[in-house]
Amino acid sequence: MTIYETTAANYKQRASDFQIEAAALRSKYDRYAWVRLVAFFGGLGLMILAGSIHWVLASFFGPGFIMGFYRLMMWHRGIQKAAEHAERLAAINRTESEAMEHRFSSFPDGARFLKTDHPNALDLDLFGPHSMFQACCRATTAIGQERLAQYLLEPAKTSDIAERQNAIAELHPMLDWRQNFQAHGLETADDPKHLDLLRAWLDDPNLVLGNRRLTIATKVGGWWFLACLIAWATLVPWPIFVLLLLPIFWILRKTSEQVNRIHLRTAYAEAALAAYARLMEQIEKQPFTSKLSANLQRKLTEGEQCSSVQVGRLSHIIRQLNLRFNFFAIFFNIGSLWDLRYILKLEKWRATNRDNLPSWFDVLQEMEALCSLASLWHNNPDWVLPVFDDTNHLGASNLGHPLIQPVKRRCNDFSMATRGHIKLVTGSNMAGKSTFLRTVGLNVVLAQAGAPVCASAFSLSPMRVFTSMRTQDDLSESTSSFYAELKRLKVIIEAVKAARNGGLPVFFLLDEILKGTNSVDRHTGSAALIRQLIRLQGGGLIATHDLELGRLEAESNGTVENLCMEVEIKDSKLFFDYTIKPGVSKSFNATLLMRQMGIEV
């Protein structure tokens, strides 16, 4: 068995084991449901019997029965939670087994992160169905997915890359912990909009805290209502009772608008915060040795109470405030100024943790992104972590496309300077030129995210990747595809110019440049563009069908080099090897393909 087959078989076995464990726990839960039922009615009967003997006996037995039955319910509920967790673990391993066959539809595709004006996201399939994001994303929270998207969209500093690589190397073999972490996260239902409202609340002014009158009202409101209730029951008529309650009604009316605003900011984050607290607890309990993971963990455990406790408390406070969704909330407010009491608790929590909460969110989303890249490496054990240097050089051995299945993947060795050097890739239709460009670009993006790459060796210098491969017309701007391509090329030229002033070098990938015009203009314009990019010390790959551009190698003094991908025709059949070779392509297959489609040539 290959290492991929072994990994896939392990996932299938784990899925089966967890499913068996879940079934056993479900069976246990069902059996003890009868025990719980018998305990309730038995205990209730004994309590009634004790009361019939003497009320003192019942007063001792009653609280003991209630506490004991509560413990039994919690233990029984724990069995159910364990069964649900095992079922989630089984589902995780089933989806990982599918992922080993490059079926990624069970994972989020990150389409919401795609920006068509990004330097490379569209052309390199970073987001969307069967994208790089979908292949590696194991983040279950919205903020974790957002951080993973940031990893792919923006090249990191080399120091940050080194820390991420060390963290991924530590997380890579921790399959059980990663999957348990992911299983807990599957309970999460968070929405970035709700979290944005919560973050906005952190900077809002206080309503109760610091307001002496309202603070006193929250402390005495319940006692005042109780006194009014006793007075009504013993002395005063109901109209006087209503008059005595007017101060409470006035306070509720005076603060209702501000309470509504605070509640709007916080209400819908309650469930997400509860799930975040569970995930933070998993990070707090796990010992880490890598610098990045240990620092992340330290942020969660600093202070008198761990982040999981504090975030869980915030969730609890919001849940109590959410009682105002209930029709009977008005009675809680009249009886105890319930809303203001929990607004005060919220504001006290905020006074202590205002600066910590964003940091705790940052830890959680960072850990989810790191776990995603560690899972990517676990599923592709023959990939390697790249090496960075400052030589302005890109080199790779057995470089393959990360989104092509290993059994179908064709790998190439590749090496080039990334400043002042262009490689022209020629070849016939379907020879694999575009796929090769994406192979190089996507692996560079992965490398600069801190991820492993699809190669047996990979070294590079920091760079920014720009592409022009899928330019399309824009009807909303009355823009033709040709003009859209020109705009894209202008962006690349400006980026190459800017790189000469101390910025990161630009590595460009261009596929069939100027394809929207006639052959003469295309050749003239392409040659001029290549010469300009060389003068600007740009570096990159250009795929083209224009074989005449191959003549630029002779006049370039080594700054332009020809590569090709050939096709062999035997007995009117095409054979592709998808291998990069030096030189200009000498094979042609367009007419054969046309004949196969029924077009007479």
Secondary structure, DSSP 8 states (H G I E B T S, - for coil): --HHHHHHHHHHHHHHHHHHHHHHHHHHHHHHHHHHHHHHHHHHHHHHHHHHH-HHHHHHHHHHHHHHHHHHHHHHHHHHHHHHHHHHHHHHHHHHHHHTTT--TTS---GGG--TTSSSTTTTT-SSTT-HHHHH----SHHHHHHHHHHHHS---HHHHHHHHHHHHHHTT-HHHHHHHHHHHTT----HHHHHHHHHHHTS--SSTT-HHHHHHHHHHHHHHHHHHHHHHHTS-HHHHHHHTHHHHHHHHHHHHHHHHHHHHHGGGHHHHHHHHHHHHHHHHS---SHHHHHHHHHHH-SSS-HHHHHHHHHHHHHHHGGGGSTTHHHHHHHH-HHHHHHHHHHHHHHHHTTHHHHHHHHHHHHHHHHHHHHHHHH-TT-B--EE-SSSEEEEEEE--TTS-TTT---EEEEEESSSEEEEEEE-TTSSHHHHHHHHHHHHHHHHHT--BSSSEEEE---EEEEES----BGGGTB-HHHHHHHHHHHHHHHHHHHTTTS--EEEEEESTTTTS-HHHHHHHHHHHHHHHHHTT-EEEEEES-GGGGGHHHHTTTSEEEEEE-EEEETTEEEE----EES------HHHHHHHTT---
